[in-house]
Amino acid sequence: MARTKLNPEFEIEVDGETYVWRLQRTPHWSKDPTERHGMAIAVHHVEGKREVVIEFPPGEQPRYGAPQLKTEQVPRKLVATAIASAVAAGWEPWSRGKPVIIAVDANGG
């Protein structure tokens, strides 16, 4: 039996360029504010080498028992805005090197 991919990747077109993205980290809440982490997505250009990890703020804590965030629930428009912001912030998808980490606001800007 074939195993399914735990982190499926999706293609998205931003400003005429095709990128591949996946959910890197789901939001995590804690009573300690320093331990709260928002959602993070990992993105790379289809033909590029360098990856960027785009981090979002944690936002409001969901109600107890709420289901975990799934990749399919992440709005495409939010991902496209975040990728455009990463490119504007200086991410160069065709360069080589370690993944770049960029923090954006809740709207991806």
VMD Tcl script that draws the C-alpha trace (Angstrom):
set ca {
  {0.00 0.00 0.00}
  {1.37 3.42 -0.96}
  {1.90 6.00 1.76}
  {0.30 9.37 1.32}
  {2.35 12.52 1.68}
  {1.89 14.11 5.11}
  {2.60 17.64 3.85}
  {1.08 17.94 0.38}
  {2.55 20.60 -1.90}
  {0.50 22.95 -4.03}
  {1.40 25.10 -7.01}
  {0.38 28.75 -7.11}
  {1.03 31.49 -9.64}
  {2.11 34.91 -8.35}
  {3.00 37.77 -10.72}
  {3.39 35.36 -13.64}
  {5.78 33.03 -11.77}
  {4.89 29.55 -10.51}
  {5.76 28.65 -6.92}
  {5.28 25.47 -4.87}
  {4.18 25.81 -1.24}
  {3.38 23.55 1.70}
  {2.27 24.00 5.29}
  {5.49 23.96 7.32}
  {4.00 24.46 10.79}
  {0.51 24.69 12.22}
  {-0.33 27.36 14.82}
  {0.63 26.55 18.41}
  {-0.76 28.30 21.48}
  {0.49 28.28 25.05}
  {-0.17 30.15 28.27}
  {3.38 31.48 27.98}
  {3.33 34.22 25.29}
  {6.90 33.40 24.22}
  {5.83 29.87 23.30}
  {3.07 30.92 20.88}
  {3.79 30.31 17.22}
  {1.69 31.06 14.19}
  {1.29 29.13 10.98}
  {4.33 28.92 8.71}
  {4.45 28.00 5.03}
  {7.51 26.90 3.06}
  {7.74 28.15 -0.53}
  {10.13 27.63 -3.43}
  {10.05 28.55 -7.09}
  {9.36 25.67 -9.46}
  {12.76 26.17 -11.11}
  {14.49 27.87 -8.17}
  {16.73 26.44 -5.47}
  {16.27 28.66 -2.43}
  {13.35 28.18 -0.09}
  {11.62 30.75 2.09}
  {9.71 30.04 5.29}
  {6.97 32.61 5.76}
  {5.78 32.94 9.36}
  {2.40 34.35 10.36}
  {1.40 35.66 13.82}
  {-0.42 33.15 16.08}
  {-3.77 34.97 16.10}
  {-6.57 34.10 18.48}
  {-6.58 30.77 20.24}
  {-9.33 28.50 18.92}
  {-11.96 27.00 21.17}
  {-11.10 23.84 23.04}
  {-11.55 20.80 20.81}
  {-11.39 22.72 17.52}
  {-9.89 20.70 14.65}
  {-6.29 21.29 13.60}
  {-5.57 23.54 10.63}
  {-5.22 21.62 7.38}
  {-3.37 22.73 4.28}
  {-6.56 22.83 2.25}
  {-8.00 25.42 4.66}
  {-5.26 28.00 4.03}
  {-6.68 30.68 1.68}
  {-4.88 30.85 -1.69}
  {-5.10 34.65 -1.70}
  {-3.28 34.78 1.65}
  {-0.50 32.55 0.29}
  {-0.17 34.65 -2.88}
  {0.03 37.88 -0.86}
  {2.64 36.37 1.48}
  {4.79 35.18 -1.45}
  {4.63 38.62 -3.08}
  {5.65 40.17 0.27}
  {8.60 37.76 0.58}
  {9.86 38.68 -2.89}
  {9.43 42.39 -2.08}
  {11.36 41.87 1.19}
  {14.38 40.59 -0.72}
  {13.92 36.82 -1.10}
  {15.68 35.67 -4.27}
  {14.23 32.30 -5.29}
  {16.94 31.56 -7.86}
  {19.89 32.09 -5.52}
  {21.55 29.34 -3.50}
  {21.82 29.09 0.25}
  {19.94 28.39 3.44}
  {16.19 28.93 3.61}
  {15.20 32.52 4.36}
  {12.74 33.18 7.21}
  {10.36 36.11 6.75}
  {7.65 37.19 9.18}
  {4.48 38.73 7.78}
  {1.29 40.07 9.33}
  {-2.01 38.19 9.50}
  {-2.93 39.42 6.00}
  {0.34 38.23 4.45}
  {1.71 41.76 3.98}
}
mol new
graphics top color blue
foreach p $ca { graphics top sphere $p radius 0.5 }
foreach p [lrange $ca 0 end-1] q [lrange $ca 1 end] { graphics top cylinder $p $q radius 0.2 }
display resetview
